[in-house]
Structure formats: C-alpha cells, structure tokens
Amino acid sequence: LSAWCSTNGLVLGQQKVDGKSNEITAIPALLELLIVKGCVITIDAMDCQQDIAFAIIEKGDYILAVKDNQEFLHDYIQEAFATRTDKRTGKKEDAARFYIRK
C-alpha cells in the first residue's frame, strides 16, 4: 500500500499488506507514518471505513468517496449539498442555483 503525492509525483510512504489480509488493515499503520498537515488526503470508497475515516479526519483535510451502500452517510451528504442557507437572509435555497450564480 502506498501514499502518493500527485503534486511532486512521488511515494510518501509504503506499508506492507499482510498476505491473508487487505489494504483496509494496512491503511491505519500507513497513516501513522505520514505528516500530512496542509495536505489533502483522498481515498476511494472501498477504504472509506469508519475507523479509517476518523483517522484521516484527525490528520488533516480530506476527500472521502461514499457509495450508495453507506446509506445513512450517503443520504446525509446528499442532503447537505442539496440546499444551502444564505447567511444574509437565513433563507434556504437550492445549492446548484447558488453555485451557478457565483
């Protein structure tokens, strides 16, 4: 398992994955090795397990993929992005409309 820096095009760290396991068990160990302050951590949906997500959130900024089978989290995120509250008026409005206006 490797941590890749796309900006510099290099591997920041590696963690061996046990032959009888998968990368989900190796990710926490790899995260412990990294200093990622000021970096954005990205991870695919397969690795978006609760313990891994909490470890990433504690480390810094992040982008986590979420699939439909994570029903509560998926619905929560869809709702959060569906509307926004205008800070000046307190009115809720369609988020897509807000981003188009920008």
Secondary structure, DSSP 8 states (H G I E B T S, - for coil): -EEEETTTTEEEEE----TTS-HHHHHHHHHHH---TT-EEEE-GGG--HHHHHHHHHHSEEEE---TTSHHHHHHHHHHHHEEE-TTT--EEEHHHHHHH-
